[in-house]
Each structure stands twice: as structure tokens, then as C-alpha cells.
Amino acid sequence: MGRYYKILLILGALLFNSLLSAKDDGVSTYRIEPHDYDFGNVLKDQGPLNCSFKIENISKKPFLILNVSTSCGCTKAMWSKKPIRPGQYGIIDIVYSNNEGAYPFDKRVLVKISSEDVPFVLHVKGNVISEVDNDKERYTSRIGLIGLMQREYELGDVHPNQTYKGIIPLYNYGKDAINYDVYSLCESLRVRCDKKVLPQSFAAIEYSLKLSDNFYGNHMDTIVISYNKKRFSVRKGMILLGYRVCSKRTSIVGDGPIATLSDEHISLGKVCGEKKANISLSISNSGTGPLNIYQIKIPENMKMSFSPKVLLSGEMLNINAELDLESVKKRNVAEMTIYTDSIKGAVQHAYITYEVSRSWRMIVLRVYSKIKDIIRLER
């Protein structure tokens, strides 16, 4: 009798769980940029590293950021506690302690909001180094006696209201110590240095870039380095820092390719768990010049064939993928990430939301499988 009582309990639990999973269809209610924040190379004694993520409410109802959890104690999170109304933004601030030593890091940040059943993941990463590169043969670009590895640096894509930090190493080729100074020609770019570098020794210039919302397009900022060559002589040189600002503004400084995704949020609604779902979207080049599509990253339960493509101005690429729903439970969000060289939004994200429904045949087969397992164990 006890055996059949257990079987009835399991059957009831499985049927009740299948009823709970029958929710209304839903689409994503938020937009966040970027999903990944890369600090690049930073020194281990450069202090705590800070970055912010801006989350936008793209639904018709307010929502709350319920919780933000990090993957370890070295990463702290703070977030907006007030309701985020439609069309408005909330802020998630992340602080990485940078006291774990010299190593590359990639910290996961799990965000739960009231309007979504499934939390989403942000990444904060970088490479902490103990000291600057001490191979003086690589410091071939000279400003007098000061050697640099290069005179132009490229940050890639940056976002307004984010802080980007990094270092520029240098080497003193002279026989005497050099007192030097650095300053920036851009208010958004702050720089500092140790003011003195010993003979035949290395040092580093630290920079911090934070842009306001009115920046967009391509930029090239200038860092000026100066030192006293002789008593009444000053030697100066320039270091260029280039980047592309990803902004909502449609105006672009300069010409170049622009990646435009047909659908950023795709809702499949309720789908049968015994079948596969087909996903179709497209990416086009709405700018000038060729657009390189380097890579498309997809989750494990998605299949597609892709090879790097080049789209001329006005051309479009259709992307077709197949989603395997066999091992998926309830509601899920799949993310497709497309890497390009677009001057506006080089990394494109498409989010596919869906809810898996199981037929009675599927539920009965699962219950039957559980019953067989119980009987086999009791024998």
C-alpha cells in the first residue's frame, strides 16, 4: 500500500507543477547596456575599480530591481531601490576590490527584477598585472629620453556614464632621473603619474575616462607628456587615445559601418517541449563602408551554421537558428551575441523569450519513467 501511496504523491506533484508553469506569454521588459564591462589592463595597486550599468524600463509598467548578487566577496553591488517607471533608467554600481593579486578576472553579477521570472547575468572583467612590461626593447617610440611602447591606443567601444581605466607604460633611457608631468586636453579624460622615473627604469601613466550622454561617434583624445630636458628647455610629446562612443543618438561623427539588428527581443510565446523552435532575424549595414561580422555566440541548446561575413552598405544577412526545447524547463531567455566592427554598437544582442508547455502525453511518459525508477529501487 505504501508503494502506491508514494506513486500517487509523485503523480500529483508533477501535475501540479505543470499547471503552475502555465503563465501568460511575456516579452523582455528591460534593456541594459553594456552586458559586459572590461577594465582592460590595470595595476594591482591601482585601488578599487568602479563601473556602472544602466537598466532601462521598456515595458508599460514600473518594475523594481529586487536583488543584485555577485560571484565572490571581492565584488560589491549597489542599485536603485526606487521603482523604475516606463522609459526611465535605474543604475547598478559595481565595485571590484582589486586586492586579489595579479591575475585575469571575470566576475558574474546576477540581477533579479520584479518584471522578469528569470534573472540575467552581467560580467565585469579585466586583467590585473603586478608591474608594467619590463622588456625595454619594446619601448621603441621615443619622446626624447622617454620610451613608449606605442603613441596611439585604441579602447574600442565605450558607453556614456561608464568609467574606463588603464595604464600607459614608459621607460627612462637616460642616465639621470627624469621629472615629468602629464595632462589631458579633454575634460572627460583624467591622467596621473608618479612625476619621477629613475634612470634605466619603468613607470606608468594612469588614465580614467568617463563620458557624459552628449558624446557620440568616434573620438581621439590627447595626453601630453612633458619633462625638463635641460635647465631652460622643456621636451613635450603626445599620446593619442581613440575610442567609439555607443550612444542612442543617431548622429555619427565620421563615416563608417553601422550594424542594425531587425529584432532585439523575440518572443516565441508558448512552445511545445517535444519539438524544436525556429528563430529568424537579420542584421544589416545602415552605414557607409563594409561591415565585418566576426562571430555569433549562441547558448548550448541552440544550433546554427555561421562563417564570418562582410556586408556592404545597404546589405542584409539573414540569421536562422534552431532551438532545442527538450531539456528546457518553464520560461527561459536565450541570448544571441553578434560581434561586428560597427562604429555604433559593435556588439549586438538578441534576446529570445519562450515558455515551454508539455503535452499530457509528455507528462504521462515522465510520470511513468519516475514510477519505473521507484519500483526498480525498491526491488
C-alpha positions as a Markdown table, in Angstrom:
| # | Residue | x | y | z |
|---|---|---|---|---|
| 1 | Met | 0.0 | 0.0 | 0.0 |
| 2 | Gly | 2.9 | 2.4 | 0.8 |
| 3 | Arg | 4.3 | 1.9 | -2.7 |
| 4 | Tyr | 1.1 | 3.1 | -4.4 |
| 5 | Tyr | 0.8 | 6.0 | -1.9 |
| 6 | Lys | 4.2 | 7.2 | -3.0 |
| 7 | Ile | 3.3 | 6.9 | -6.6 |
| 8 | Leu | 0.1 | 8.9 | -6.2 |
| 9 | Leu | 2.0 | 11.7 | -4.4 |
| 10 | Ile | 4.6 | 11.9 | -7.2 |
| 11 | Leu | 1.9 | 12.0 | -9.8 |
| 12 | Gly | 0.1 | 14.8 | -8.0 |
| 13 | Ala | 3.2 | 16.8 | -7.6 |
| 14 | Leu | 4.2 | 16.5 | -11.3 |
| 15 | Leu | 0.7 | 17.5 | -12.4 |
| 16 | Phe | 0.5 | 20.5 | -10.0 |
| 17 | Asn | 3.9 | 21.7 | -11.2 |
| 18 | Ser | 2.8 | 21.5 | -14.8 |
| 19 | Leu | -0.2 | 23.7 | -14.0 |
| 20 | Leu | 2.0 | 26.3 | -12.2 |
| 21 | Ser | 4.2 | 26.6 | -15.3 |
| 22 | Ala | 1.2 | 27.8 | -17.5 |
| 23 | Lys | 1.8 | 31.6 | -17.3 |
| 24 | Asp | 0.9 | 34.3 | -19.6 |
| 25 | Asp | 3.1 | 35.0 | -22.5 |
| 26 | Gly | 5.7 | 37.7 | -21.9 |
| 27 | Val | 8.5 | 39.6 | -23.6 |
| 28 | Ser | 11.5 | 41.3 | -22.1 |
| 29 | Thr | 10.7 | 44.3 | -20.0 |
| 30 | Tyr | 14.2 | 45.8 | -19.8 |
| 31 | Arg | 17.2 | 47.0 | -21.8 |
| 32 | Ile | 20.7 | 47.2 | -20.4 |
| 33 | Glu | 24.0 | 48.3 | -22.0 |
| 34 | Pro | 26.6 | 47.0 | -21.8 |
| 35 | His | 26.2 | 43.4 | -20.6 |
| 36 | Asp | 30.0 | 43.0 | -20.3 |
| 37 | Tyr | 32.3 | 45.6 | -18.8 |
| 38 | Asp | 36.1 | 45.2 | -19.4 |
| 39 | Phe | 38.6 | 47.2 | -17.4 |
| 40 | Gly | 41.5 | 46.1 | -19.6 |
| 41 | Asn | 45.0 | 46.0 | -18.0 |
| 42 | Val | 45.1 | 47.5 | -14.5 |
| 43 | Leu | 47.9 | 47.6 | -11.9 |
| 44 | Lys | 47.3 | 45.5 | -8.7 |
| 45 | Asp | 47.8 | 48.6 | -6.5 |
| 46 | Gln | 45.5 | 50.9 | -8.6 |
| 47 | Gly | 42.8 | 50.8 | -6.0 |
| 48 | Pro | 39.1 | 49.6 | -6.2 |
| 49 | Leu | 37.7 | 49.5 | -9.7 |
| 50 | Asn | 34.2 | 51.0 | -10.3 |
| 51 | Cys | 31.7 | 50.7 | -13.1 |
| 52 | Ser | 28.0 | 51.2 | -13.6 |
| 53 | Phe | 25.3 | 49.6 | -15.7 |
| 54 | Lys | 22.2 | 51.5 | -16.8 |
| 55 | Ile | 19.0 | 49.5 | -17.0 |
| 56 | Glu | 16.0 | 50.9 | -18.9 |
| 57 | Asn | 12.4 | 50.0 | -18.5 |
| 58 | Ile | 11.0 | 49.3 | -22.0 |
| 59 | Ser | 7.6 | 48.0 | -20.7 |
| 60 | Lys | 4.4 | 49.7 | -19.9 |
| 61 | Lys | 4.5 | 49.1 | -16.1 |
| 62 | Pro | 7.1 | 50.0 | -13.4 |
| 63 | Phe | 9.4 | 47.4 | -12.0 |
| 64 | Leu | 11.9 | 47.1 | -9.1 |
| 65 | Ile | 15.5 | 45.8 | -9.0 |
| 66 | Leu | 14.9 | 43.2 | -6.3 |
| 67 | Asn | 18.4 | 41.9 | -5.8 |
| 68 | Val | 21.9 | 42.0 | -7.3 |
| 69 | Ser | 24.3 | 39.3 | -6.2 |
| 70 | Thr | 27.9 | 38.8 | -7.1 |
| 71 | Ser | 30.0 | 35.7 | -7.6 |
| 72 | Cys | 32.5 | 36.5 | -4.8 |
| 73 | Gly | 33.1 | 38.8 | -1.8 |
| 74 | Cys | 35.7 | 40.9 | -3.8 |
| 75 | Thr | 32.8 | 42.3 | -5.8 |
| 76 | Lys | 30.2 | 44.6 | -4.2 |
| 77 | Ala | 27.0 | 45.8 | -5.8 |
| 78 | Met | 24.7 | 48.8 | -5.1 |
| 79 | Trp | 21.5 | 49.5 | -7.1 |
| 80 | Ser | 18.5 | 51.8 | -7.4 |
| 81 | Lys | 15.9 | 51.0 | -4.8 |
| 82 | Lys | 13.0 | 53.1 | -6.2 |
| 83 | Pro | 10.6 | 51.8 | -8.8 |
| 84 | Ile | 11.8 | 52.3 | -12.4 |
| 85 | Arg | 8.9 | 53.7 | -14.4 |
| 86 | Pro | 8.4 | 53.1 | -18.2 |
| 87 | Gly | 11.0 | 54.9 | -20.2 |
| 88 | Gln | 13.2 | 55.6 | -17.2 |
| 89 | Tyr | 16.5 | 54.2 | -16.0 |
| 90 | Gly | 17.9 | 52.6 | -12.9 |
| 91 | Ile | 21.6 | 52.3 | -12.0 |
| 92 | Ile | 23.6 | 49.3 | -10.9 |
| 93 | Asp | 27.0 | 50.2 | -9.4 |
| 94 | Ile | 29.7 | 47.6 | -9.1 |
| 95 | Val | 33.0 | 47.9 | -7.1 |
| 96 | Tyr | 35.8 | 45.4 | -7.6 |
| 97 | Ser | 38.2 | 45.4 | -4.7 |
| 98 | Asn | 41.3 | 44.7 | -6.8 |
| 99 | Asn | 43.2 | 43.2 | -3.9 |
| 100 | Glu | 43.3 | 39.6 | -5.1 |
| 101 | Gly | 46.7 | 39.8 | -6.7 |
| 102 | Ala | 47.8 | 39.8 | -10.3 |
| 103 | Tyr | 45.5 | 37.7 | -12.5 |
| 104 | Pro | 42.8 | 38.0 | -15.1 |
| 105 | Phe | 39.3 | 38.1 | -13.6 |
| 106 | Asp | 35.7 | 37.7 | -14.9 |
| 107 | Lys | 33.1 | 38.3 | -12.2 |
| 108 | Arg | 29.5 | 37.3 | -12.7 |
| 109 | Val | 26.7 | 39.6 | -11.5 |
| 110 | Leu | 23.2 | 38.1 | -11.2 |
| 111 | Val | 20.4 | 40.7 | -11.4 |
| 112 | Lys | 16.7 | 39.9 | -10.5 |
| 113 | Ile | 14.0 | 42.4 | -11.4 |
| 114 | Ser | 10.3 | 42.2 | -10.4 |
| 115 | Ser | 9.0 | 42.0 | -14.0 |
| 116 | Glu | 11.1 | 39.0 | -15.1 |
| 117 | Asp | 10.9 | 35.4 | -13.9 |
| 118 | Val | 14.5 | 34.6 | -14.9 |
| 119 | Pro | 17.5 | 36.6 | -13.6 |
| 120 | Phe | 20.0 | 37.9 | -16.1 |
| 121 | Val | 23.8 | 37.9 | -15.9 |
| 122 | Leu | 26.3 | 40.8 | -16.2 |
| 123 | His | 30.1 | 40.3 | -16.5 |
| 124 | Val | 32.8 | 42.5 | -15.0 |
| 125 | Lys | 36.3 | 41.5 | -16.2 |
| 126 | Gly | 39.8 | 42.8 | -16.6 |
| 127 | Asn | 43.5 | 41.8 | -16.3 |
| 128 | Val | 45.4 | 42.8 | -13.1 |
| 129 | Ile | 49.1 | 43.0 | -13.7 |
| 130 | Ser | 51.8 | 43.3 | -11.0 |
| 131 | Glu | 54.0 | 45.7 | -12.9 |
| 132 | Val | 54.5 | 47.2 | -16.3 |
| 133 | Asp | 56.2 | 45.3 | -19.1 |
| 134 | Asn | 59.9 | 45.3 | -18.3 |
| 135 | Asp | 61.2 | 44.4 | -21.7 |
| 136 | Lys | 62.8 | 47.7 | -22.7 |
| 137 | Glu | 63.3 | 46.5 | -26.3 |
| 138 | Arg | 59.6 | 47.0 | -26.8 |
| 139 | Tyr | 59.7 | 50.7 | -25.9 |
| 140 | Thr | 60.7 | 51.9 | -29.4 |
| 141 | Ser | 58.5 | 55.1 | -29.7 |
| 142 | Arg | 60.6 | 57.9 | -28.2 |
| 143 | Ile | 59.9 | 61.3 | -26.7 |
| 144 | Gly | 63.5 | 62.3 | -26.1 |
| 145 | Leu | 64.8 | 60.0 | -23.4 |
| 146 | Ile | 61.4 | 58.6 | -22.5 |
| 147 | Gly | 60.4 | 55.5 | -24.4 |
| 148 | Leu | 56.8 | 54.3 | -25.1 |
| 149 | Met | 55.5 | 51.0 | -26.4 |
| 150 | Gln | 53.2 | 53.0 | -28.8 |
| 151 | Arg | 51.9 | 56.5 | -29.3 |
| 152 | Glu | 48.3 | 55.6 | -30.2 |
| 153 | Tyr | 46.0 | 53.4 | -28.1 |
| 154 | Glu | 42.5 | 52.1 | -29.1 |
| 155 | Leu | 39.9 | 51.5 | -26.4 |
| 156 | Gly | 37.2 | 50.2 | -28.8 |
| 157 | Asp | 33.6 | 50.7 | -27.9 |
| 158 | Val | 32.8 | 52.8 | -24.8 |
| 159 | His | 29.5 | 53.8 | -23.3 |
| 160 | Pro | 28.4 | 57.1 | -21.7 |
| 161 | Asn | 28.4 | 57.3 | -17.9 |
| 162 | Gln | 30.9 | 54.4 | -17.7 |
| 163 | Thr | 34.4 | 54.8 | -16.2 |
| 164 | Tyr | 37.2 | 53.2 | -18.2 |
| 165 | Lys | 40.7 | 52.9 | -16.6 |
| 166 | Gly | 44.0 | 51.8 | -17.9 |
| 167 | Ile | 47.8 | 52.4 | -17.8 |
| 168 | Ile | 50.4 | 53.5 | -20.4 |
| 169 | Pro | 53.9 | 52.2 | -19.5 |
| 170 | Leu | 57.1 | 54.2 | -20.2 |
| 171 | Tyr | 60.8 | 53.7 | -19.8 |
| 172 | Asn | 63.7 | 56.2 | -19.0 |
| 173 | Tyr | 66.6 | 55.6 | -21.4 |
| 174 | Gly | 68.7 | 58.3 | -19.8 |
| 175 | Lys | 71.4 | 58.1 | -17.2 |
| 176 | Asp | 69.7 | 60.5 | -14.8 |
| 177 | Ala | 66.3 | 60.6 | -13.2 |
| 178 | Ile | 63.6 | 62.4 | -15.1 |
| 179 | Asn | 61.0 | 64.6 | -13.5 |
| 180 | Tyr | 58.0 | 64.6 | -15.8 |
| 181 | Asp | 54.3 | 65.6 | -15.9 |
| 182 | Val | 51.2 | 64.6 | -17.9 |
| 183 | Tyr | 47.9 | 66.4 | -18.6 |
| 184 | Ser | 44.9 | 65.8 | -20.8 |
| 185 | Leu | 43.4 | 68.1 | -23.4 |
| 186 | Cys | 39.9 | 66.6 | -22.8 |
| 187 | Glu | 37.9 | 67.3 | -19.6 |
| 188 | Ser | 36.4 | 63.7 | -19.6 |
| 189 | Leu | 39.9 | 62.2 | -19.5 |
| 190 | Arg | 41.9 | 62.3 | -16.3 |
| 191 | Val | 45.5 | 61.3 | -16.0 |
| 192 | Arg | 48.1 | 61.0 | -13.3 |
| 193 | Cys | 51.7 | 59.8 | -12.9 |
| 194 | Asp | 54.4 | 59.4 | -10.3 |
| 195 | Lys | 56.2 | 62.6 | -11.5 |
| 196 | Lys | 59.6 | 60.9 | -11.4 |
| 197 | Val | 61.2 | 58.0 | -13.2 |
| 198 | Leu | 64.6 | 56.7 | -12.2 |
| 199 | Pro | 67.4 | 56.1 | -14.9 |
| 200 | Gln | 67.0 | 52.8 | -16.8 |
| 201 | Ser | 63.7 | 52.2 | -15.0 |
| 202 | Phe | 60.0 | 51.8 | -15.8 |
| 203 | Ala | 56.9 | 53.8 | -14.8 |
| 204 | Ala | 53.3 | 54.2 | -15.8 |
| 205 | Ile | 50.7 | 56.8 | -16.6 |
| 206 | Glu | 47.3 | 56.0 | -15.3 |
| 207 | Tyr | 44.2 | 57.3 | -17.1 |
| 208 | Ser | 40.5 | 57.4 | -16.3 |
| 209 | Leu | 37.8 | 58.1 | -19.0 |
| 210 | Lys | 34.2 | 58.9 | -18.2 |
| 211 | Leu | 31.9 | 60.5 | -20.8 |
| 212 | Ser | 28.5 | 62.3 | -20.5 |
| 213 | Asp | 25.4 | 61.5 | -22.5 |
| 214 | Asn | 26.1 | 64.1 | -25.1 |
| 215 | Phe | 29.1 | 62.2 | -26.6 |
| 216 | Tyr | 28.7 | 60.1 | -29.6 |
| 217 | Gly | 30.7 | 58.7 | -32.6 |
| 218 | Asn | 34.5 | 58.4 | -33.0 |
| 219 | His | 36.9 | 60.3 | -30.7 |
| 220 | Met | 40.6 | 60.8 | -30.4 |
| 221 | Asp | 41.8 | 62.4 | -27.1 |
| 222 | Thr | 45.3 | 63.7 | -26.4 |
| 223 | Ile | 47.6 | 63.1 | -23.4 |
| 224 | Val | 50.5 | 65.5 | -23.3 |
| 225 | Ile | 53.7 | 64.3 | -21.6 |
| 226 | Ser | 56.5 | 66.9 | -20.7 |
| 227 | Tyr | 59.8 | 66.9 | -18.9 |
| 228 | Asn | 62.8 | 69.2 | -18.5 |
| 229 | Lys | 65.4 | 68.2 | -20.9 |
| 230 | Lys | 67.8 | 70.9 | -19.8 |
| 231 | Arg | 67.6 | 73.8 | -17.3 |
| 232 | Phe | 65.6 | 76.1 | -19.6 |
| 233 | Ser | 64.4 | 73.5 | -22.1 |
| 234 | Val | 61.1 | 71.5 | -22.0 |
| 235 | Arg | 60.5 | 68.4 | -24.1 |
| 236 | Lys | 56.9 | 67.6 | -24.9 |
| 237 | Gly | 55.2 | 64.7 | -26.7 |
| 238 | Met | 51.6 | 63.5 | -27.3 |
| 239 | Ile | 49.9 | 60.2 | -26.8 |
| 240 | Leu | 46.6 | 59.6 | -28.6 |
| 241 | Leu | 43.7 | 57.6 | -27.1 |
| 242 | Gly | 41.0 | 56.6 | -29.6 |
| 243 | Tyr | 37.5 | 55.2 | -28.9 |
| 244 | Arg | 34.0 | 54.8 | -30.3 |
| 245 | Val | 31.1 | 56.0 | -28.2 |
| 246 | Cys | 28.0 | 53.8 | -28.3 |
| 247 | Ser | 25.0 | 56.2 | -27.9 |
| 248 | Lys | 21.3 | 56.3 | -28.7 |
| 249 | Arg | 21.9 | 59.4 | -30.7 |
| 250 | Thr | 21.5 | 58.7 | -34.4 |
| 251 | Ser | 24.1 | 61.3 | -35.5 |
| 252 | Ile | 27.6 | 59.8 | -36.0 |
| 253 | Val | 30.9 | 61.6 | -36.2 |
| 254 | Gly | 32.6 | 60.5 | -39.4 |
| 255 | Asp | 31.6 | 57.7 | -41.8 |
| 256 | Gly | 31.7 | 54.0 | -41.1 |
| 257 | Pro | 29.6 | 50.8 | -41.0 |
| 258 | Ile | 26.6 | 50.7 | -38.6 |
| 259 | Ala | 25.1 | 47.3 | -37.6 |
| 260 | Thr | 21.3 | 47.3 | -37.3 |
| 261 | Leu | 19.5 | 44.3 | -35.8 |
| 262 | Ser | 16.0 | 43.6 | -37.0 |
| 263 | Asp | 14.8 | 42.3 | -33.6 |
| 264 | Glu | 16.5 | 42.8 | -30.2 |
| 265 | His | 13.7 | 41.0 | -28.4 |
| 266 | Ile | 11.9 | 38.0 | -29.9 |
| 267 | Ser | 9.0 | 36.3 | -28.0 |
| 268 | Leu | 8.2 | 32.8 | -29.1 |
| 269 | Gly | 5.3 | 32.6 | -26.6 |
| 270 | Lys | 4.3 | 29.1 | -25.6 |
| 271 | Val | 6.2 | 26.4 | -27.4 |
| 272 | Cys | 5.8 | 22.6 | -27.3 |
| 273 | Gly | 8.6 | 20.9 | -25.3 |
| 274 | Glu | 8.6 | 17.9 | -27.7 |
| 275 | Lys | 9.6 | 20.0 | -30.7 |
| 276 | Lys | 12.3 | 22.4 | -31.9 |
| 277 | Ala | 11.7 | 26.1 | -32.4 |
| 278 | Asn | 13.0 | 28.0 | -35.4 |
| 279 | Ile | 14.4 | 31.6 | -34.9 |
| 280 | Ser | 14.8 | 34.1 | -37.7 |
| 281 | Leu | 16.3 | 37.6 | -37.6 |
| 282 | Ser | 18.5 | 39.7 | -39.7 |
| 283 | Ile | 21.4 | 42.2 | -39.3 |
| 284 | Ser | 22.0 | 44.9 | -41.9 |
| 285 | Asn | 24.6 | 47.6 | -42.6 |
| 286 | Ser | 22.9 | 51.0 | -42.5 |
| 287 | Gly | 26.2 | 53.0 | -42.5 |
| 288 | Thr | 28.9 | 53.5 | -45.1 |
| 289 | Gly | 31.8 | 51.2 | -45.7 |
| 290 | Pro | 32.0 | 47.4 | -45.3 |
| 291 | Leu | 30.7 | 45.9 | -42.0 |
| 292 | Asn | 32.6 | 42.8 | -40.7 |
| 293 | Ile | 30.6 | 40.2 | -38.8 |
| 294 | Tyr | 33.2 | 38.3 | -36.9 |
| 295 | Gln | 31.4 | 35.9 | -34.7 |
| 296 | Ile | 27.9 | 34.9 | -33.3 |
| 297 | Lys | 27.8 | 33.3 | -29.9 |
| 298 | Ile | 24.7 | 31.2 | -29.0 |
| 299 | Pro | 23.6 | 29.0 | -26.0 |
| 300 | Glu | 24.2 | 25.3 | -25.8 |
| 301 | Asn | 20.6 | 24.4 | -26.7 |
| 302 | Met | 20.7 | 26.4 | -30.0 |
| 303 | Lys | 22.1 | 25.3 | -33.3 |
| 304 | Met | 23.1 | 27.4 | -36.4 |
| 305 | Ser | 25.7 | 27.5 | -39.1 |
| 306 | Phe | 27.8 | 30.6 | -39.5 |
| 307 | Ser | 31.0 | 31.8 | -41.1 |
| 308 | Pro | 32.5 | 35.4 | -40.9 |
| 309 | Lys | 30.7 | 37.7 | -43.4 |
| 310 | Val | 31.3 | 41.2 | -44.9 |
| 311 | Leu | 28.2 | 43.3 | -45.6 |
| 312 | Leu | 28.5 | 46.3 | -47.9 |
| 313 | Ser | 26.4 | 49.4 | -47.3 |
| 314 | Gly | 22.7 | 48.5 | -47.5 |
| 315 | Glu | 23.2 | 44.8 | -47.5 |
| 316 | Met | 21.5 | 42.4 | -45.1 |
| 317 | Leu | 22.3 | 39.0 | -43.6 |
| 318 | Asn | 19.5 | 36.6 | -42.5 |
| 319 | Ile | 20.3 | 34.6 | -39.4 |
| 320 | Asn | 18.4 | 31.3 | -38.8 |
| 321 | Ala | 18.8 | 29.2 | -35.8 |
| 322 | Glu | 17.1 | 26.1 | -34.2 |
| 323 | Leu | 16.3 | 26.0 | -30.5 |
| 324 | Asp | 16.2 | 22.6 | -28.8 |
| 325 | Leu | 13.5 | 22.6 | -26.1 |
| 326 | Glu | 13.8 | 19.0 | -24.8 |
| 327 | Ser | 15.9 | 19.9 | -21.7 |
| 328 | Val | 14.4 | 23.3 | -21.0 |
| 329 | Lys | 12.0 | 23.9 | -18.1 |
| 330 | Lys | 9.3 | 26.5 | -17.9 |
| 331 | Arg | 10.1 | 30.0 | -19.0 |
| 332 | Asn | 13.6 | 30.9 | -20.4 |
| 333 | Val | 15.6 | 33.6 | -22.0 |
| 334 | Ala | 18.2 | 32.7 | -24.7 |
| 335 | Glu | 20.8 | 35.3 | -25.7 |
| 336 | Met | 22.5 | 35.6 | -29.1 |
| 337 | Thr | 25.5 | 37.8 | -29.2 |
| 338 | Ile | 26.8 | 39.2 | -32.6 |
| 339 | Tyr | 30.3 | 40.7 | -32.8 |
| 340 | Thr | 31.0 | 43.3 | -35.5 |
| 341 | Asp | 33.2 | 46.3 | -36.2 |
| 342 | Ser | 30.3 | 48.7 | -36.3 |
| 343 | Ile | 31.1 | 52.3 | -35.2 |
| 344 | Lys | 27.9 | 52.3 | -33.2 |
| 345 | Gly | 27.2 | 49.2 | -31.1 |
| 346 | Ala | 29.9 | 46.8 | -32.2 |
| 347 | Val | 28.4 | 44.1 | -30.0 |
| 348 | Gln | 24.7 | 43.4 | -30.8 |
| 349 | His | 22.4 | 41.3 | -28.5 |
| 350 | Ala | 19.2 | 39.5 | -29.4 |
| 351 | Tyr | 17.1 | 38.0 | -26.6 |
| 352 | Ile | 14.7 | 35.2 | -27.3 |
| 353 | Thr | 12.0 | 34.6 | -24.6 |
| 354 | Tyr | 9.8 | 31.5 | -24.6 |
| 355 | Glu | 7.7 | 29.3 | -22.3 |
| 356 | Val | 7.8 | 25.6 | -22.7 |
| 357 | Ser | 4.5 | 23.7 | -22.4 |
| 358 | Arg | 4.3 | 19.9 | -22.1 |
| 359 | Ser | 1.6 | 17.8 | -23.6 |
| 360 | Trp | -0.3 | 15.3 | -21.5 |
| 361 | Arg | 1.4 | 12.5 | -23.4 |
| 362 | Met | 4.8 | 14.0 | -22.3 |
| 363 | Ile | 3.7 | 14.4 | -18.7 |
| 364 | Val | 2.4 | 10.8 | -18.6 |
| 365 | Leu | 5.6 | 9.5 | -20.0 |
| 366 | Arg | 7.6 | 11.3 | -17.4 |
| 367 | Val | 5.4 | 10.1 | -14.6 |
| 368 | Tyr | 5.7 | 6.5 | -15.9 |
| 369 | Ser | 9.5 | 6.9 | -16.0 |
| 370 | Lys | 9.5 | 8.0 | -12.4 |
| 371 | Ile | 7.3 | 5.1 | -11.3 |
| 372 | Lys | 9.6 | 2.6 | -13.0 |
| 373 | Asp | 12.6 | 4.2 | -11.2 |
| 374 | Ile | 10.9 | 3.8 | -7.8 |
| 375 | Ile | 9.9 | 0.2 | -8.4 |
| 376 | Arg | 13.4 | -0.7 | -9.6 |
| 377 | Leu | 14.9 | 0.9 | -6.5 |
| 378 | Glu | 12.5 | -0.9 | -4.1 |
| 379 | Arg | 13.4 | -4.2 | -5.7 |
